[in-house]
Amino acid sequence: MMHLTIRYWHWKFFKENKSYTLAFLDIKMPKMNGFELCNEMRKVNDKVKVCFVTAFDIQREEEDDLKAVGTLNEKPVIIRKPITIDDLVKRVRDKILDS
């Protein structure tokens, strides 16, 4: 099982190594936001689980993007920063076990 925190510049590596099971995507990134990147990732690997990470409140336009990345079988996970390691481990376990 491989895990990866993906930024835009890791995109090429992800496409070449499709075996990732979990990705942490920052919502606010340059060039492509986390929701857009998630959609691109799922075109390559539709089984990858995604946790979105942010220190900000979700804006109205981001709410539509968030709804679009959810699937019938999966509710998007938002992790607010800062987060303790214990809370992070719990959220990741819940995400892996739930899906």
DSSP file (Angstrom, degrees, kcal/mol; ACC not computed):
  #  RESIDUE AA STRUCTURE BP1 BP2  ACC     N-H-->O    O-->H-N    N-H-->O    O-->H-N    TCO  KAPPA ALPHA  PHI   PSI    X-CA   Y-CA   Z-CA
    1    1 A M              0   0    0      0, 0.0     2,-0.4     0, 0.0    19,-0.1   0.000 360.0 360.0 360.0 125.1    0.0    0.0    0.0
    2    2 A M  E     -a   20   0A   0     17,-0.7    19,-2.4     2,-0.0    20,-0.9  -0.898 360.0-164.8-113.8 140.7    1.5    3.3   -1.0
    3    3 A H  E     -a   22   0A   0     -2,-0.4     2,-0.3    17,-0.2    20,-0.2  -0.901   8.2-177.0-121.9 151.7    0.5    6.7    0.2
    4    4 A L  E     -a   23   0A   0     18,-1.9    20,-1.3    -2,-0.3     2,-0.7  -0.983  27.2-144.5-152.1 134.5    1.4   10.1   -1.3
    5    5 A T  E     -a   24   0A   0     -2,-0.3     2,-0.5    18,-0.2    20,-0.1  -0.914  37.0-152.8 -93.7 117.8    0.9   13.7   -0.5
    6    6 A I  E     +a   25   0A   0     18,-1.2    20,-0.5    -2,-0.7     2,-0.3  -0.806  22.5 175.8-104.9 130.1    0.5   15.2   -4.0
    7    7 A R    >   -     0   0    0     -2,-0.5     3,-2.3    18,-0.1     4,-0.4  -0.758  52.8 -92.6-111.9 168.3    1.2   18.7   -5.1
    8    8 A Y  G >  S+     0   0    0     -2,-0.3     3,-1.6     1,-0.3     4,-0.3   0.860 125.1  57.3 -51.4 -40.7    0.9   19.7   -8.7
    9    9 A W  G 3  S+     0   0    0      1,-0.3    -1,-0.3     2,-0.1     4,-0.3   0.622  99.6  59.9 -72.0 -11.0    4.6   18.9   -9.5
   10   10 A H  G <> S+     0   0    0     -3,-2.3     4,-2.2     1,-0.2    -1,-0.3   0.485  77.7  97.1 -88.1  -3.7    4.0   15.3   -8.3
   11   11 A W  H <> S+     0   0    0     -3,-1.6     4,-2.3    -4,-0.4     5,-0.2   0.884  79.4  50.9 -55.3 -46.3    1.4   14.7  -11.0
   12   12 A K  H  > S+     0   0    0     -4,-0.3     4,-1.6    -3,-0.3    -1,-0.2   0.910 110.0  50.5 -60.2 -42.7    3.7   13.1  -13.5
   13   13 A F  H  > S+     0   0    0     -4,-0.3     4,-1.4    -3,-0.2    -1,-0.2   0.906 109.3  51.4 -62.3 -42.2    5.0   10.6  -10.9
   14   14 A F  H  < S+     0   0    0     -4,-2.2     3,-0.4     1,-0.2    -2,-0.2   0.920 107.7  52.2 -61.0 -44.8    1.4    9.7   -9.9
   15   15 A K  H  < S+     0   0    0     -4,-2.3     3,-0.3     1,-0.2    -1,-0.2   0.846 112.0  46.2 -62.5 -33.3    0.5    9.0  -13.5
   16   16 A E  H  < S+     0   0    0     -4,-1.6     2,-0.5     1,-0.2    -1,-0.2   0.723 116.9  44.3 -81.4 -21.4    3.4    6.7  -13.9
   17   17 A N    ><  +     0   0    0     -4,-1.4     3,-0.6    -3,-0.4    -1,-0.2  -0.764  65.7 172.5-126.2  82.8    2.9    4.8  -10.6
   18   18 A K  T 3   +     0   0    0     -2,-0.5    -1,-0.1    -3,-0.3    -4,-0.1   0.314  53.5  93.6 -78.7   8.4   -0.9    4.1  -10.4
   19   19 A S  T 3   +     0   0    0     -5,-0.1   -17,-0.7   -18,-0.0    -1,-0.2   0.306  50.9 125.8 -90.1  10.5   -0.7    1.9   -7.3
   20   20 A Y  E <   -a    2   0A   0     -3,-0.6   -17,-0.2    -6,-0.2     3,-0.1  -0.432  36.4-173.6 -71.3 142.9   -1.4    4.6   -4.7
   21   21 A T  E     +     0   0A   0    -19,-2.4    28,-2.6     1,-0.3     2,-0.4   0.652  68.0  28.6-107.2 -22.5   -4.3    4.0   -2.3
   22   22 A L  E     -ab   3  49A   0    -20,-0.9   -18,-1.9    26,-0.2     2,-0.4  -0.997  58.9-175.9-146.5 135.2   -4.5    7.3   -0.5
   23   23 A A  E     -ab   4  50A   0     26,-2.4    28,-2.7    -2,-0.4     2,-0.6  -0.993  16.6-148.4-131.7 140.0   -3.6   10.9   -1.3
   24   24 A F  E     -ab   5  51A   0    -20,-1.3   -18,-1.2    -2,-0.4     2,-0.5  -0.943  22.8-170.7-102.6 120.0   -3.7   14.1    0.8
   25   25 A L  E     -ab   6  52A   0     26,-2.5    28,-2.7    -2,-0.6     2,-0.2  -0.953  19.8-136.3-118.3 123.6   -4.5   17.1   -1.4
   26   26 A D  E     - b   0  53A   0     -2,-0.5     8,-0.3   -20,-0.5    28,-0.2  -0.566  14.9-142.4 -68.9 137.7   -4.3   20.6   -0.3
   27   27 A I  S    S+     0   0    0     26,-2.2     7,-1.9    -2,-0.2     2,-0.8   0.933  88.1  54.5 -70.2 -45.0   -7.5   22.4   -1.5
   28   28 A K  S    S+     0   0    0     25,-0.3    -1,-0.2     5,-0.2     5,-0.1  -0.814  71.9 141.9 -97.8 110.9   -5.7   25.7   -2.3
   29   29 A M        -     0   0    0     -2,-0.8     2,-0.1    -3,-0.1   -22,-0.0  -0.958  52.3 -97.5-139.5 156.6   -2.7   25.2   -4.6
   30   30 A P  S    S+     0   0    0      0, 0.0     2,-2.1     0, 0.0   -22,-0.2  -0.446 101.0   6.1 -71.9 152.2   -1.3   27.2   -7.5
   31   31 A K  S    S+     0   0    0     -2,-0.1     2,-0.3   -23,-0.0     0, 0.0  -0.204 135.7  25.8  74.6 -45.8   -2.2   26.1  -11.1
   32   32 A M  S    S-     0   0    0     -2,-2.1   -24,-0.2     4,-0.0     2,-0.1  -0.974  77.5-132.9-150.1 128.7   -4.8   23.5  -10.1
   33   33 A N     >  -     0   0    0     -2,-0.3     4,-2.4    -5,-0.1     5,-0.2  -0.328  34.9-101.3 -79.7 170.1   -6.8   23.3   -6.9
   34   34 A G  H  > S+     0   0    0     -7,-1.9     4,-2.2    -8,-0.3    -7,-0.1   0.821 120.7  53.5 -60.9 -33.7   -7.1   20.0   -5.0
   35   35 A F  H  > S+     0   0    0     -8,-0.3     4,-2.0     2,-0.2    -1,-0.2   0.911 109.9  47.0 -68.9 -42.4  -10.6   19.2   -6.4
   36   36 A E  H  > S+     0   0    0      1,-0.2     4,-1.9     2,-0.2    -2,-0.2   0.917 112.8  49.9 -63.8 -43.1   -9.4   19.6   -9.9
   37   37 A L  H  X S+     0   0    0     -4,-2.4     4,-2.8     1,-0.2    -2,-0.2   0.893 107.3  55.0 -63.1 -39.5   -6.4   17.4   -9.2
   38   38 A C  H  X S+     0   0    0     -4,-2.2     4,-2.5     1,-0.2    -1,-0.2   0.925 106.8  50.5 -58.8 -45.5   -8.6   14.8   -7.6
   39   39 A N  H  X S+     0   0    0     -4,-2.0     4,-0.8     1,-0.2    -1,-0.2   0.899 112.4  46.9 -60.5 -40.7  -10.7   14.6  -10.8
   40   40 A E  H >X S+     0   0    0     -4,-1.9     4,-0.9     1,-0.2     3,-0.6   0.904 111.1  52.0 -67.3 -40.8   -7.6   14.2  -12.9
   41   41 A M  H >X S+     0   0    0     -4,-2.8     4,-3.0     1,-0.2     3,-0.9   0.901 105.4  54.9 -61.8 -40.8   -6.2   11.5  -10.5
   42   42 A R  H 3< S+     0   0    0     -4,-2.5    -1,-0.2     1,-0.3    -2,-0.2   0.706  99.0  61.5 -71.0 -18.4   -9.4    9.5  -10.7
   43   43 A K  H << S+     0   0    0     -4,-0.8    -1,-0.3    -3,-0.6     3,-0.2   0.811 114.8  35.4 -70.1 -29.2   -9.1    9.4  -14.5
   44   44 A V  H << S+     0   0    0     -3,-0.9     2,-0.3    -4,-0.9    -2,-0.2   0.848 139.8  10.5 -89.1 -41.9   -5.8    7.6  -13.9
   45   45 A N    ><  -     0   0    0     -4,-3.0     3,-1.1    -5,-0.1    -1,-0.3  -0.841  60.1-175.5-144.1  98.7   -6.8    5.6  -10.8
   46   46 A D  T 3  S+     0   0    0     -2,-0.3    -4,-0.1     1,-0.2    -1,-0.1   0.511  82.3  62.3 -77.6  -2.3  -10.4    5.6   -9.8
   47   47 A K  T 3  S+     0   0    0    -27,-0.1    -1,-0.2     2,-0.1     2,-0.1   0.544  72.8 115.9 -97.3  -8.8   -9.7    3.6   -6.7
   48   48 A V    <   -     0   0    0     -3,-1.1     2,-0.3    -7,-0.1   -26,-0.2  -0.399  60.5-138.6 -64.5 132.7   -7.4    6.1   -5.0
   49   49 A K  E     -b   22   0A   0    -28,-2.6   -26,-2.4    -2,-0.1     2,-0.4  -0.721  19.4-154.6 -91.0 143.9   -8.9    7.5   -1.8
   50   50 A V  E     -b   23   0A   0     -2,-0.3    27,-0.7   -28,-0.2     2,-0.5  -0.971  16.4-169.7-128.7 133.3   -8.5   11.2   -1.2
   51   51 A C  E     -bc  24  77A   0    -28,-2.7   -26,-2.5    -2,-0.4     2,-0.4  -0.990  20.3-144.5-114.7 124.4   -8.4   13.4    1.9
   52   52 A F  E     -bc  25  78A   0     25,-3.1    27,-3.6    -2,-0.5     2,-0.4  -0.721  14.0-158.4 -89.4 139.7   -8.6   17.1    1.3
   53   53 A V  E     +bc  26  79A   0    -28,-2.7   -26,-2.2    -2,-0.4   -25,-0.3  -0.950  19.9 155.2-122.0 136.1   -6.5   19.3    3.6
   54   54 A T  E     - c   0  80A   0     25,-2.3    27,-3.0    -2,-0.4     4,-0.1  -0.993  39.3-159.5-156.9 152.5   -7.1   23.0    4.3
   55   55 A A  S    S+     0   0    0     -2,-0.3     2,-0.2    25,-0.2    25,-0.1   0.335  80.5  75.1-104.8   0.4   -6.5   25.7    6.9
   56   56 A F  S    S-     0   0    0      1,-0.1     2,-0.2     3,-0.0    25,-0.1  -0.662  88.4 -98.5-112.9 163.5   -9.3   27.8    5.3
   57   57 A D        -     0   0    0     -2,-0.2     2,-0.4     1,-0.1    -2,-0.1  -0.528  49.3-100.4 -73.7 148.9  -13.1   27.8    5.3
   58   58 A I        -     0   0    0     -2,-0.2     2,-0.1    -4,-0.1    -1,-0.1  -0.594  39.3-138.6 -73.0 125.9  -14.6   26.3    2.2
   59   59 A Q     >  -     0   0    0     -2,-0.4     4,-1.5     1,-0.1     3,-0.5  -0.428  23.1-105.3 -82.6 161.3  -15.7   29.0   -0.2
   60   60 A R  H  > S+     0   0    0      1,-0.3     4,-1.0     2,-0.2     3,-0.3   0.888 121.2  48.9 -55.0 -45.0  -19.0   28.9   -2.1
   61   61 A E  H  > S+     0   0    0      1,-0.2     4,-1.2     2,-0.2    -1,-0.3   0.816 108.9  54.3 -67.7 -28.7  -17.4   28.0   -5.4
   62   62 A E  H  > S+     0   0    0     -3,-0.5     4,-2.7     1,-0.2    -1,-0.2   0.782  97.0  65.5 -74.3 -26.6  -15.4   25.3   -3.7
   63   63 A E  H  X S+     0   0    0     -4,-1.5     4,-2.2    -3,-0.3    -1,-0.2   0.905 101.9  48.4 -61.1 -40.9  -18.6   23.7   -2.4
   64   64 A D  H  X S+     0   0    0     -4,-1.0     4,-1.8     2,-0.2    -1,-0.2   0.907 111.9  49.0 -65.0 -41.6  -19.6   22.9   -5.9
   65   65 A D  H  X S+     0   0    0     -4,-1.2     4,-1.3     1,-0.2    -2,-0.2   0.896 109.5  53.0 -63.1 -39.9  -16.2   21.4   -6.7
   66   66 A L  H  X S+     0   0    0     -4,-2.7     4,-0.9     1,-0.2     3,-0.4   0.910 108.4  49.2 -63.2 -43.0  -16.4   19.4   -3.5
   67   67 A K  H  < S+     0   0    0     -4,-2.2     3,-0.4     1,-0.2    -1,-0.2   0.870 107.8  56.3 -62.7 -36.1  -19.8   18.0   -4.5
   68   68 A A  H  < S+     0   0    0     -4,-1.8    -1,-0.2     1,-0.2    -2,-0.2   0.786 104.3  51.3 -69.7 -27.8  -18.4   17.1   -7.9
   69   69 A V  H  < S+     0   0    0     -4,-1.3    -1,-0.2    -3,-0.4    -2,-0.2   0.675  91.2  93.1 -86.0 -15.8  -15.5   15.0   -6.5
   70   70 A G     <  -     0   0    0     -4,-0.9     2,-0.2    -3,-0.4     5,-0.2  -0.416  62.6-156.8 -70.9 152.3  -17.8   12.9   -4.3
   71   71 A T  B >   -D   74   0B   0      3,-1.8     3,-0.6    -2,-0.1    -2,-0.1  -0.709  34.5 -97.2-120.6 175.9  -19.1    9.7   -5.7
   72   72 A L  T 3  S+     0   0    0     -2,-0.2     3,-0.1     1,-0.2    -2,-0.0   0.817 125.9  38.2 -61.8 -29.6  -22.1    7.5   -4.9
   73   73 A N  T 3  S+     0   0    0      1,-0.1     2,-0.4    26,-0.0    -1,-0.2   0.466 115.5  53.9-100.6  -3.7  -19.9    5.3   -2.7
   74   74 A E  B <   -D   71   0B   0     -3,-0.6    -3,-1.8   -25,-0.0    -1,-0.1  -0.984  59.2-154.0-143.6 127.9  -17.6    7.9   -1.2
   75   75 A K        -     0   0    0     -2,-0.4    -8,-0.1    -5,-0.2    -3,-0.0  -0.854  38.9-108.2 -95.1 131.6  -18.2   11.1    0.8
   76   76 A P        -     0   0    0      0, 0.0     2,-0.5     0, 0.0   -25,-0.1  -0.280  28.9-138.6 -60.0 143.2  -15.3   13.6    0.5
   77   77 A V  E     -c   51   0A   0    -27,-0.7   -25,-3.1     2,-0.0     2,-0.5  -0.912  13.7-164.8-107.0 126.2  -13.1   13.9    3.6
   78   78 A I  E     -c   52   0A   0     -2,-0.5     2,-0.6   -27,-0.2   -25,-0.2  -0.953   1.7-164.4-110.9 124.6  -12.0   17.4    4.6
   79   79 A I  E     -c   53   0A   0    -27,-3.6   -25,-2.3    -2,-0.5     2,-0.4  -0.946  12.9-144.3-109.7 120.7   -9.2   17.6    7.2
   80   80 A R  E     -c   54   0A   0     -2,-0.6   -25,-0.2   -27,-0.2   -27,-0.0  -0.679  27.2-101.9 -86.5 133.9   -8.7   21.0    8.8
   81   81 A K  S    S+     0   0    0    -27,-3.0     2,-0.1    -2,-0.4     3,-0.0  -0.759  97.5  48.5 -94.1 147.1   -5.2   22.3    9.6
   82   82 A P  S    S+     0   0    0      0, 0.0     2,-0.3     0, 0.0    -2,-0.1   0.620  77.6 164.4 -76.2 158.1   -3.8   22.4   12.1
   83   83 A I        -     0   0    0     -2,-0.1     2,-0.1    -4,-0.1    -2,-0.1  -0.995  35.7-118.1-139.8 143.4   -4.5   18.8   13.2
   84   84 A T     >  -     0   0    0     -2,-0.3     4,-2.3     1,-0.1     5,-0.2  -0.418  28.2-116.3 -76.5 158.5   -2.9   16.6   15.8
   85   85 A I  H  > S+     0   0    0      1,-0.2     4,-2.6     2,-0.2     5,-0.2   0.878 115.9  54.3 -63.3 -37.2   -1.2   13.4   14.8
   86   86 A D  H  > S+     0   0    0      2,-0.2     4,-2.1     1,-0.2    -1,-0.2   0.920 110.2  45.6 -63.4 -43.4   -3.7   11.3   16.7
   87   87 A D  H  > S+     0   0    0      2,-0.2     4,-2.5     1,-0.2    -2,-0.2   0.886 112.3  52.0 -66.4 -38.1   -6.7   13.0   15.0
   88   88 A L  H  X S+     0   0    0     -4,-2.3     4,-2.5     2,-0.2     5,-0.2   0.933 109.3  48.9 -63.2 -46.0   -4.9   12.6   11.6
   89   89 A V  H  X S+     0   0    0     -4,-2.6     4,-2.7     1,-0.2     5,-0.2   0.911 111.8  50.1 -60.7 -42.2   -4.4    8.9   12.2
   90   90 A K  H  X S+     0   0    0     -4,-2.1     4,-2.7     2,-0.2    -2,-0.2   0.929 111.1  48.0 -62.2 -45.3   -8.0    8.5   13.2
   91   91 A R  H  X S+     0   0    0     -4,-2.5     4,-2.2     2,-0.2    -2,-0.2   0.895 113.1  48.3 -64.1 -39.8   -9.3   10.3   10.1
   92   92 A V  H  X S+     0   0    0     -4,-2.5     4,-2.7     2,-0.2     5,-0.2   0.931 112.3  48.3 -66.6 -45.2   -7.1    8.2    7.8
   93   93 A R  H  X S+     0   0    0     -4,-2.7     4,-2.9     1,-0.2     5,-0.3   0.925 111.9  49.9 -60.2 -43.8   -8.1    5.0    9.5
   94   94 A D  H  X S+     0   0    0     -4,-2.7     4,-2.2    -5,-0.2    -1,-0.2   0.904 112.0  48.8 -60.7 -40.6  -11.8    6.0    9.2
   95   95 A K  H  X S+     0   0    0     -4,-2.2     4,-1.5     2,-0.2    -2,-0.2   0.921 114.7  43.5 -66.7 -44.8  -11.3    6.8    5.5
   96   96 A I  H  < S+     0   0    0     -4,-2.7    -2,-0.2     1,-0.2    -1,-0.2   0.915 119.9  41.2 -68.7 -43.0   -9.5    3.6    4.7
   97   97 A L  H  < S+     0   0    0     -4,-2.9    -2,-0.2    -5,-0.2    -1,-0.2   0.808 113.6  53.5 -75.4 -29.7  -11.9    1.4    6.6
   98   98 A D  H  <        0   0    0     -4,-2.2    -1,-0.2    -5,-0.3    -2,-0.2   0.825 360.0 360.0 -75.3 -32.2  -15.0    3.2    5.5
   99   99 A S     <        0   0    0     -4,-1.5    -1,-0.2    -5,-0.2    -2,-0.2   0.440 360.0 360.0 -98.2 360.0  -14.4    3.0    1.8
